[in-house]
């Protein structure tokens, strides 16, 4: 059994529900696109490409969670912390489209739900959590605190994305009772989120040590606490 983080396949959600979430995903991308142009500059644009490639590679690697159960990193919190939430949304969407078209990882009819869960909900929850915890970074200049913030953000992002799947499945699921799968799915994704949290924390801390000016989450701390979004 592979419950790898909300990569929904064709037929798992009925057609009307899939269509609704295609529209939601499209609207989210329409909002993200102009914001991403403001987030990126000549220094950070190359980092966005590297982040997309890194997330793509991570999502292709499954790791064991429980006997017979594996998961993979979502990367929404990681991308948002490094390059900004709007750019992260676009990066995750590109990754999901490539995976669906070239690797059959997630169905084409389920692309709207997958983008909604991972590129919209996951990114928003991860970045929102990181921003809420950002005051901790003002009290300490140590990069370890940034690692803790990144860990919590990634954990929350994973659980929220899993919850998005449950909402969609409750609205139009075709393969069983939501009451049966919800406790197991959320429990497994807490464990997946912990694994993702470690990877996110280590990666963000490494970038912050080498080039703190490239970490999007830290911009307000270097710019008089002006909102970067």
Secondary structure, DSSP 8 states (H G I E B T S, - for coil): ----TT---TTSB-HHHHHHHHHHHHHHHHHHHHHHHHH--TTTHHHHHHHHHHHHHHHT--EEEETTEEE----HHHHHHHH-HHHHHHHHHHHHHHHHHHS--S-STTHHHHIIIIIIIIHHHHHHHHHHHTHHHHH---HHHHHHHHHHHHHHHHHHHHHHHHHHHHHHB-SS-HHHHHHHHHHHHHHHHHHHHHHHHHHHHHHHHHHGGG-GGGHHHHTTT----
